[in-house]
Each structure stands twice: as structure tokens, then as C-alpha cells.
Amino acid sequence: MKLSKTQLRVLDSIQVGEKVTAQRIAERYNLSSSWASTLLKRLYDKSYLKRTGSGQKSRGIEFNYTK
């Protein structure tokens, strides 16, 4: 399971135990929220991150991701 440079950069930036959202990653790397969400979901799908729902947002559920 090879990761892209962006995925590696995002994964390396998340500290063990740190909870991040797509919005936080988007702000950290000047990405769109939708692209940050996609990156985090792909890392989750590849079992690099854990995911929990944190409540309702206007367009769906906001997820928290942790290492």
C-alpha cells in the first residue's frame, strides 16, 4: 500500500493521540476541506488512522481521526 507524498506528509504531521478533522488538516496544509477529507478517509481505509464521528455538521457527520 504505497502512499502519496501528500498522504505521507499529512500522516507524519499527526501526532499519536492527536485528534484531527478534515478542516484542521485543510488549514494546516492550505487544502480544500473536501480534499483533506478525502486524504484522511484514504488513510483510514488503509488502516493508518482510526476514525470516530463527532456529531452532525451542516453537510453530514464530522469525523475525528487519530493515529
N, C-alpha and C positions, 0 to 999 in steps of 0.2 A: 504494500500500500504506500505508494510514493506520494509525498505531499508537495504542493506547490511552494514556491518561495514565500508567497503571501501567507499561506496556511502555516508554514513554519514560523514566520515572524510573529503571527498572532499567537500561536501556541506557546512560543518562547516567552511572550510578554505576560502571559497569565501565570501568576504565582500559585503554588499549591495552596489550596484552601480559599483562594480569592474567588468571589462571585462576580461574574461579568455578564453584561447584557449586550445585545447587538448594538444598542445605542452607545454604550461606553466604548466598545471596540471601534465603532464608526468615528467617534470623536477622537479617539487615541490615534487613529491612522488616517484621518480625513477621508473616510469612505462613506458611501451612502449606507443608510440603515439597512436597506434590503440586501446589499452585497455583504455587509457584515453579518447579517442573519444567515445568509447562505453559507458563508465561510464557517460560522460556528456550527451550523447544522451538519455540514460535511465532516467536521472534526468529531462531532458527536456520533454520527453514523459510522465512523471508522474507529470508534471506541477510545478516542483520545480525551474526550471530555464527558462529564456527567451533566445531565440536564434536569431541571425542575421547573415547573410552571409557577409563576409568582402572582398570578391574578389577571384580570381582564384589562386589556388596553382597548383603544377605540377600534383597532382592526384585528383583534384576536388576543391570544394569550401571549404575555411577555415571558420569555424563558430566562432563567439564570443558568449559567454554565460554570462548572468548576473542574479543576484537574483532579 
